[in-house]
Amino acid sequence: MDTKHCAVDGWVDAIPAPGPGRTATFDLTVRPADADTLPEDAPDTVISCTSAAAPIVHELLHAIQPGDLLRVTGTLLQPLVPGEPARLTVDVLEVLDTALIPVLGEMVLDRYADYIVVFDGDHDQVPVFTANGRWVGLADNADAIATLIDIDERVHGGDA
């Protein structure tokens, strides 16, 4: 396996999710430095990131939102199979820019690992279910989703 210690700048595409144990996972979308010279339909690179460092996990699960620009530093592991995303174990996280706060005007479903949440622009509360349809609870607001999921994983042993 080919590993490399590096720093990467990129955007978060979806809300980071709790991972196994006390980790957090997220995908980082990276544009090449010479993106202006590439064809318009050239694909971005997606790096699958994980961290077990408690301060980084807390930041990811409670503060990072889709569209945030991050600089992550850690150990990059190249995929064994071509076409799979590279994996980065994050040791250092720096927020370079934050995304605008989205304003919901309709109902939106989103997935947090093995959990489904329902955002409704008319309500602050967010219903949370497992991907299998089991009721988890009602988060008071979007910021409380990660806490509700964490509690559910502790009670049910991490099996959604």
Beta strands, then each sheet from edge to edge (+ up, - down):
strand 1: 3-12
strand 2: 17-18
strand 3: 24-30
strand 4: 45-51
strand 5: 69-77
strand 6: 86-97
strand 7: 107-112
strand 8: 115-120
strand 9: 126-130
strand 10: 135-139
sheet 1: 2+ 3- 1+ 5- 6+ 4+
sheet 2: 7+ 8- 9+ 10-
end
